[in-house]
Amino acid sequence: MGCWSALAGTKGALLGKGMGYDQLPESYVIFLCDYDPYGVSTPACTIERCCRERPSQPVRDGSHWLVLNASAWRGEGTSGCAICYATS
C-alpha cells in the first residue's frame, strides 16, 4: 500500500453529501526526498494529473503534488533545503 494509496481517499472525505467536486478546496501534497526520484537533477518536480487519452485536456481537479529533491541543493552554496539532507 504506502502513502500513495493512503492519499487516494483524501478528497472524498472532504466532500459532504450532495456536494459537487467543484466545491472542494485546492489541495497540496509535498514529498520531501533526500534523493532524485525522477532523475531530472532539479530541486523540485511538479506533478499534475492529465488524461492519458487526451494529454492536452487539463484535469483541473484542484490537487497539486510537489516532489522536493534535497540532493539537488547539495553543493550549490545555498542553505534553502539543507535541513532535508543534513546528517549527523
Number of C-alpha atoms within 10 A of each C-alpha: 5 6 7 8 9 9 10 9 10 11 16 10 7 13 14 11 6 6 10 9 14 10 11 16 13 12 12 11 11 11 13 14 16 16 15 18 12 10 8 11 14 15 17 17 17 10 12 14 15 14 10 8 7 8 10 9 11 11 12 12 16 16 16 15 15 15 19 23 26 22 19 18 20 16 8 9 8 9 11 11 18 14 9 16 17 10 6 3
